[in-house]
Amino acid sequence: MVDRVTAILMRCFLQLRDRQEGQAAVEYSVLLALIIAVCILVIGLLGGQVQAMFQKVVDGLTAALS
């Protein structure tokens, strides 16, 4: 009886282990987290420079329209 229960549990465990639906979701989540981290890092490093360039454009447009 114990051997039969053990065999059933082992079969269920192996079926769950071999499923791959959850693995894809985890891989996409990790990839998305890495992309977000890189974006935050780039924005943090280049944010001031981008803001300065936009301010030059705004100043140029303001001067042109005056």
URPEDA-V29964 format. One record per residue. N is the residue number from 1. OMEGA is omega in whole degrees, 0 to 359 (NA if undefined). D_FIRST is the distance of its C-alpha to the first C-alpha in Angstrom with 1 decimal. Layout:
n: [N,N]
omega: [OMEGA,OMEGA]
d_first: [D_FIRST,D_FIRST]
This chain:
n: [1,2,3,4,5,6,7,8,9,10,11,12,13,14,15,16,17,18,19,20,21,22,23,24,25,26,27,28,29,30,31,32,33,34,35,36,37,38,39,40,41,42,43,44,45,46,47,48,49,50,51,52,53,54,55,56,57,58,59,60,61,62,63,64,65,66]
omega: [181,179,180,178,178,180,179,179,179,179,178,179,181,177,178,181,185,178,185,181,181,181,180,180,179,179,178,179,179,179,178,179,178,178,179,180,178,179,179,179,180,179,178,182,186,185,181,180,179,179,179,178,178,179,175,178,179,179,178,178,178,179,181,183,182,NA]
d_first: [0.0,3.8,5.4,5.2,6.4,8.6,9.9,10.8,12.5,14.2,15.5,16.8,18.4,20.0,21.4,22.9,24.3,26.0,27.7,31.4,32.9,32.8,34.2,37.3,38.0,37.7,40.0,42.6,42.5,43.2,45.9,47.5,47.5,49.2,51.8,52.5,52.9,55.4,57.3,57.7,58.8,61.4,62.7,63.1,64.9,67.1,67.5,70.9,72.3,71.2,72.6,75.9,76.2,75.6,78.2,80.7,80.1,80.6,83.8,85.1,84.5,86.1,89.1,89.5,89.4,91.9]
